[in-house]
Amino acid sequence: MVRVFGGGRGTVSGNPQFKGDTVAKTPSPTDKHVGARVRMRRLMLGLSQEKLAGGLGLTFQQVQKYEKGTNRIGASRLQHIANILKVPPQFFFEELPKAKGTAHHDAAPSPAYINEFVSSNDGIALMKAFMSIESSTLRRSIVHVVEQISDEKA
């Protein structure tokens, strides 16, 4: 909880989302997305939270908070993470869901479910195993089988 004091800068009196003098902090969708992309890339490289934290001079708990979006990642820290994970900083913002009220009428639906999957342990393991199959014909056959299975469940 964050303590909000009356008077001066930061006064929030009259705002219905605040109860009394405290407000619960929830991660923003952007912070959660950036954290999920950090986690996804870290797992793709086979790095532990401890290794990433060591490279940043932090504890693994801090990396956990970044990955969950609980703590916001500053610009210079994000640049450092990008260097360690061998990606440009903009990687963490790719496929960022549009904020409410900013989507155009012809905008494509958000692929957030894809980001959630590729950020998961199962998603990373499946992608690594799938990409290690050299035969494109075999890969296409696997996709076909999975599509049939998912159609049967629907």
Order of alpha helices (4+ residues) and beta strands (2+ residues): beta-beta-alpha-alpha-alpha-alpha-alpha-alpha-alpha
